[in-house]
Amino acid sequence: MGDSMKRTKTRYYVVASIAVVLAAVVFLLAPPRVAAMQPLPLTATSIALNPDDPNQQQVGRLRYMGGLVIKSTNDGFGGLSGLRAGPDNRLLAVSDTGNWVTFTTIERDGRLVGVSDGNITPILDGAGMPPADKEAGDAEALEWDPATGDAIVSFEQDHRLQFYRGIDPAKPDTLMQAATQVRRDPATAKWPDNAGGEALARLASGTLALLSEDAMDNYDRHDLLLITGNTTRRLGYVSPKGTRPTDAILLSGPDTILVVNRSYSPLGGVTAVLEILDIGALAKLPDSGVAGSAQKPVARLAKPLTVDNMEGIALRREGGRTFVYLVSDDNFNPMQRTILLKFELLPE
C-alpha cells in the first residue's frame, strides 16, 4: 500500500473515530424522553432578587415577590419554554423536549416559597403520538385559557401550532390527549429551523400573536404574525437592542401584550428585558416603521440580579393587582438552572 493510501486510510479512521465520539457525546447529553404521564418530584430553594444585596426588592416596575431554584430527580425535567397560570396556584408549562409540565406554587403572604404536585407527560400530536425526537418535540410557547381549557402550543424546527381542548393541569389525564388541529402556516415556511415561534399570545379578539425569535424582515425586525382563522398578517417587532423575544402574554385592552426578551454575552451573561407592546399602535405604523411609542419598558434583569435563560411568562390578577411569573429554560445544561420568579407589576 502506498504512502498516500496509508495517509488517506489513517485520515478516514481518525474522522470516523471523531464522528463516533461526537455521536456518543450527543447521545449522552440528549435529554431523556418521557414515555408517559409521571408524577414529578420537585424540590425548591429560595433565592434573592439580588444575591449581593438581599434588601433589593424592586427592579424597574417589578416588585419582587420571591423566587426559587427548582430541581427534580426526574431526568426529563427541564427545558421549560412556555408558561401559563390557572386557578388554585396551578402553573402549566411546556418544555422544548415536547412535554407538558404542571405544578402548584406554594405562597405565603403573597410570596413564592415553594412548589408541589408536579406532573410531566408527552405532548401528543394529532395522531395521539408523542414526539419522535427533539426536532419534533421542540415546543417553545404556550397559550392556555383556564376557563375553557383551550390550549395552543407553538413548535419550532417543524414550525407549527398544535391545538387542544379541555386542558386542566389540576386533572393530569386531560393532558394525555391528541391535538384537535395541527396548523403549519405558510408564513413560517422560510423561518430558520431553530428560531421559530418563541412567543405566543392570544389577543382579546381571539387573534393569535406569534413572534419569531430570529426570522427578520428587510428592516431588521422580528416577524410578528397575527393569525385570525385562516388569515395571517405580518408585522415587524423591534426588540430591545441585542435581545430576542422569548415569550409574551396579553396584558390589557384588546391587544397590549407583555413581552420577554433575552440576550446573552460571554462577559455580561444572560439579560432579560420586559416591555409592553401595543400591537394596535404597531399595526398603524407604515411597513418600514419602528415601533416607537408602541413599546414601553418595564424592567431589565441583569447581573448581579438573579436571572437565567428566561423563556416563559404567566400572569395572575388578584384584587386589582397583577402578578408576573417568569421561568427559565436550563437547556438541560448543568451550568444553568430552572428558576421561577414572581413579581408584582407596579403602575407607571
N, C-alpha and C positions, 0 to 999 in steps of 0.2 A: 504494500500500500504506500503510495507516495506521500511526501510530507504535507502537501496541500490537502489531500484527502483526510489525513490524520487530523489536521487542524480543523477541517470542516466537521469531522465527526466529533471532535472534542467540543467545539462550539455548540453543536447540536445537543450534546449531553448536558453541557452547562446550562443552556437555555431551558432544556426540558426539566432539569433539576430545579431551577428557579421557579418555573411555572408550577411545579408540584408543590414547592414550599409555599408560594403565594396562595395557591388554591387551598392548602391546608389552613393557612392563617385566616383566609376569608371564611372558611367553614367554621373554624373555632370561634371567630369573632361574631359570626352571624347570630342575631337574636333567635332564641328557640321559638318554634311555632307553638301556639296554643291550639290544642286539638278540639277542646270542648269547654263548656261552662265549668269554671273552677272558682271556689272561694279564694279570695286574695288576702292573705295575711299581710297587714301593714303595720309598720312602726313609724313614729314621727318624733322628731326632735325640734324644739322651738329655736328660732333664730331671730336675732335683732335686725332691724332695718339697716342699721349701720354698726357693724361689729366694733368699729373704732370709737364710736360714740353712741352707746346704748340709749342715751337720753333723746336722740333724734327720733321724732315721731311724725315727721311730715316731709314730703318732697313734692314740690310744685303744688298742685291742687289735690294731692292724695295724702290722707291721714292714715298712718299705719295702724292696722288692727290685728297684727300678728302674722307670723309666718312659720313654715315648717319645712324641714328636710324629710322627705318620705322615702322609705325603703321597704323592700319585700323580699322574702325568701323565695318567691316565685320568680324564676329567671325570665318569664315572659313579661314582667312588669317593667315599663319604661317607655321612652319614645312618645310621651303624651304630647299631642299636637293640636287638639281641639277640645274645648271645654264649654259646658253649659250648666246652669244651676236650676234645680227644681225644688219642690216643697220639702219640708222636714229636713233641711240641710243636706239633701242629696245632690251630688255632683255626677254628671255624665261626661265622660271623655272618650276620645278615640286616640289610638296610637298609630304611629307610622309603620307598624308591623301588621296592621289590619285587625286590631282588636277593639271591642268595647271595653271600657274600664269604668266601674262605678264605685263610689264610696260615700260615706257620710262624714261631714265635718262636725267636730266637737267644738262648741263655742261656749265661752263663759263671759258673761257681761259684754257680749258682742265681740269678744276677741277670739281669734282662731287659736285653739290649743291642741287639737289632735284630729285624728281620722279613725274611722272604724267601718265595719261591714263592707269590706271590699269584695268585688267580683270581677272576673275577667272572662271574656268569651270571644270567639272569632266573629268578625263582621261578615255576614253571609251575602253572597251575590244574588242575582236574580234567579238563579237555579237552585238556591239554597246551599251553595257550596262555600267553604272557607277559602281565603286567598291561597293560591297555589305556591306563591313565593313572595319575596319582599316587593318586587315590582308591582305585582297585582294587589298587594295589600297596603300600599303607601298612602294611608289616609292622613290628610293634612288639616282638615277643617270640619266643623260640625255646626249644624243649626238644629234646634230642637224646641218645640212648643210643648211645655209641660201640660197645658190644658187639653190638648188633643192627642198628644203623643207623636205627632208628625215629626219626623227627623230626616235630615239630609246630610250625607257625608260626601265631602269632596276628596277625590284622589288625584295624585299626580303620577307621573310616568305614563300610566294609561289614564289620561285625563278624562275624568267622568264624574258625574254626580249620581249617587245611589239614594233612593227614596224609601222610607219606611213609615209604617203606621202603628200607633198604639205602643210606642216605646215608653217604658216606665222603669227607671233604674231601681225603684222600690220592689219591682216584680221582675227579677232577673230573667225569668223564662221569656219575657217579651222581647228580649234581645236576640233570642235564638230563632229569628225569622228571616225569610228570604226578602230581598229588596222587591218592592212593588213596581219599581221603574228604575232603569239604568239609562242615563242620558249622556251622550257624548256630543258636545256642542261643536259644530264646525268652526266656531270662532277660536277654539283652543287647539286646533289641529297642528298649528305650527309653533305651539309653545314648547320651550325646552323641556326635555324629559323630567329633569329634577328641579323644575322651577315653575310649577303649575299653580293650581288654585289653592293658595295658602290661607286665604281669609274668606270667610263666607258669612254674610249677614242677611237676614230676611227683613225687608222694609215693611212698614205698616200696611202697604198696599198688597203685600204678598210677593212683590218683586224680589228676586234674589240678587244681591250684590256680591260678585265673585272677583277677588283681587288676585292677580298673579304675582308671585314672588319676583320673577325675573323676566317675564315677557314684556319687552319695552316697545313703545311706538317710536315714530320718527322724531318726536320731541323729547325723548328720554323719559317718558312717563310709563308707569306700570299700567298694564291692561286692567281696566275695571269694567267687567261685563255686567250689564243689567239685564236679567233674564226674566221675562214675563211670558208664561206659557211657552209657545214655540218661537217667540220673538226675542232676539238678543241685540242690545245696543252697546256699543263700545265707547267708553270714556277713557280719559287718562288721569292717573293719580301720581302726583309728585310727592314721594315720601321724603321725610326729613333727611338732610344731607348725609350720605353714606349709609343709609339704612334701607331695609326692605320690609314690606308688610308681612306679618305672620298670623294675624287674626283680627277679627272685627266683630262688632255686635251693635244692634240698634240701641241707641241711647235715648233719643227723644224725638218727638214730632214725627212726621211721616217718613223722613229719610236722613236723619242725622245719626251718624254712626261713630263709635269709639274704635279707633284703630291702634293696634300694637305694631310697632316697627322694631327691627332688631339690626344691630351691626356688630361686627367683630374685628378686632385688630390684635396682632400679637402683643403689642405694648399696652393697649388700653383694655384688652379683654372684651367682654360682652357688654353691650349697652342696649337698653330697652327704652324706646321713646313712645309715649302715648299721646295721641292727638285726636281732636274731634274733626270730623269731615262732614260738611253739609253737602250731600250729594245733589240736592235740588239746586243749590247755588252753583255747584260744579257743572251741572248739566247745561246751565245757561251761558257758560263761557264759550268763546269760539274754539274751534278744533285745536288750535295751537296754543290756547290759553293755559296759564299756570294758575293753580287753584287760588292763591292769594287769600282773600277774606273767607273763602270756603273752608279754610283749615285754621284751627286754634290749638295751641299747645296745651297739654295737660301736665305732663311730668316727664322727667328724664332720669332713668335709673342707671347709674354707672358707678364704678369703683370710687370710694370704698363701700358703697351701698351693696346690700345683698341682691344679686341679680345673676341670672344664668341665661340659657337659651330660651327666652320666654316665647312660647308658641300658642298658648291658649288663654282665652279670656271669658269670664262669665260675670253676669250682674245679678244682684238681688236688691229688691226695693222693699224697705220696711219703714213704716211710719214717716213717709216723706223723705227718707234718706236713701241714697244709692250706694251700694257696696260693690266693689270690684274685686274679683278673684283672678289672679294670674298664675299659670302653671308653666313649668319649663320642660322641654324635651332634652333628656340626658343623652340622647343618641346611643344609649347602651355603652357609654364610654365611662370607665371607672374614674376618669378625671373630672367628670361632670356630675350634676346632681338633679334629682327631681325635687323641685321646690314649689311650694304652694304659698302664695302671698295674698293677704286680704287687706284692702284699703277702703276708706270711705272717700267718695268723690265729693269734694267741697264745692260750694257755689263760687262763681267767679268773683 
